[in-house]
Amino acid sequence: MIRGLTLAAIALAPLAANAASLDGVSMPDTRVVDGVNMRLNGIGLRTYSVVGIHIYVAGLYLERRSDDPDSILQSPERKLLNIHFVHDIDAKDAREAWQDGFASNCKPPACHLDPGDVQRFLASVPAVHRGDQSSMWFTPKGVDVTLNGHPMGQVNDPHFATEMLATFIGPAPPTEKLKRELLGSGN
């Protein structure tokens, strides 16, 4: 399911000088990925705990802007999620966050992920450091993941890829505020 380092790097090129900024992180309003024009749908800050520790700034790029999470998740159009980390996260905590996201958003019997696939994915999740950047390029075939411009892996299962994106904008996101921001709804 995941092929480490066989993935071609995602080439991201800004189309315009306009950018959105949040917590000192800027993301261009548009990107071109594999020849596809992508528009920034929303930019959001992931915070943790009641003291609001800043973890990362994420930007969701779509071919066509939308504020409807179900439409986005079910759309065959390409999607790009860029994440800029503003806090160090060890591998154990990163893996727990993914595992919680899958468990909260993929509820049987309506949704099922193969436990072996989930474990293989979680085993590939590394620690990240302040300043690291990750990209997830969602296509009808799955998702390609990079970290700091280097291929990390590829998930060749469209359902698994959709559930990965659902951990950000699905029924149980890390925070409702982050979900609203990625959907372009702001506060």
N, C-alpha and C positions, 0 to 999 in steps of 0.2 A: 504494500500500500504506500509506503513512504520510501522514496529513493533518495538518500542523502548524496549530495554533490553531483548528481547526474542532471540536475536542473540547470538550465541556462539562466544566467542572471537577468533580472528584470531591468530593462533600460527605461529609465524615467527621464523625460525631458520636459521642462516647463514650456508652455506655449506663450504665456504672457507674464509681465512683470508683476501683476497684481498678486497679492498674497493675503491670506488670513493668518492672524497671529493669536496665540494663546499661551500664557505662562512662559513667554520668551521664545516660543517655538513658532516659526513661520512655515506655512504650507502654501504653495502656489494655488491659484484659483483653478488652474487647468493643468492637465498632464497628458502626455501621449505615451501609451504603453502598447507595444506590439502593433503600432499603427492606429490604435483606437484612441479617439479623443475622449478624455475623461474630465468631468467637472466636479469640483469640490462640493459635495452635498452638505457636509457639516464637519466641524472641528470641535472636539470635546476633550475635557480633562478628566482623567480617572483619578479619583481620590480614594484614600483608604482610611478607615476608622473615623471615630467621632472628632478627632483632631484634624482631619482633612489632609493627611499626608499626600502630597502630589506624587503620583506614580508614573503616568505617561500622558502624552497628548496624542490623540488619534485623529486622523482625517479620513473620512469615507468619500471616495470618488466613484461616481456612477456615470454611465453614458447619458442618462437622463435623470435629472434631479427628481427626488421623491421623498415624501414624508411618511410613507406607508411601509412599515417594516415588513409586513407579509408580502406585499408586492415586490419589494426589493429581494427578499429571501427566495421567492419563487421565480423571479425573473431569470431567463437564460442569458441576459446581457452580462457583460463583464463588469466586475467590481474590483476596486483596489482599496485596501485598508492599509494606511501608513501609520506606524506607531513610532513616536520619538520618546524614549525613556528619559525621565527627569529624576529618577531615583534608582538605586541599585536594587535588584531582586535576585535572590539566590534561586537555584534550580528547583529546590524543594517547594518553595512558595509559588513559583511560576507554575509548576506542575499541579499543585493543589488548586490554584485559581482556574486552570483549564478544566480540571476534573470536576470542580464545583459547577462551572459553567455548563459543561455537558450534562451533568446530572440534573441541573435545574431547568434546562431548556429542552432536553430530549427525554420525554416521559413515555414509557411503554403504556399501552400497546401502540399508540399512535406513532411513536418514534422508537427506533431501535438502532443502536450502534454496536457493532461486534466488539465485545470486551477485549479481544486480542488486538484489534485495530487501535482501540483507545489506548491500551497499554504500550503498544509500539510507538504511537504518536507521543504519549507522555514521556517515554524514555528519551525521545529526541529533543525535548524542550531543554534549552540551556539556561544558565544564569545570564542575566543581562545587567549592564552597567549604565549609569547615567551617561547620556550622550549616544547610546546605541540606538540604531534605527532598524526596524523590521518592516517588511512589506509582505502583504498577502494578496496575490493576484488570482482572483476567482474567475474561472471560465466554466463553460458548460461541462467540461471534463473533470474538474476538480479545483485544486488550488496549488499554486507555487509559492513557497515561502523563502524569503531571503533575510539575512541579518547582516547589517552593515555592507550591503551590496553583494554579499557572498551567498550562493545557493545553500539552503539548509535542508530542503526536502520538497517532495511533491506528494500530494495526496490525490490519487487517481480514482476517487469515489465522490461523485457529485453530492450525494446525500451527506456524507461526512463533511465535505466542504461547506455545505449549507449550514450544518450544525455548528461549525466553527464560527461562521459569521453571526449565527444566532446568539452565540455567547456574548456578543456586543450589542445587538439590536433586537434580540428575540424577546420572549415573554419575561425572562428573568435575567436582565443585563447586570453587569457589575454594579451600576447605579442607574436609577431612572434619569438622572440629570445627564449622564454621559450618553445614554440612548437618545434623549431629546436633542442634544447637541449634534450628534452624528446624523440625525434625521433632519437637521436644519431648523429645528424648532426652538433652539436656544434655551433660555431659562424656563 
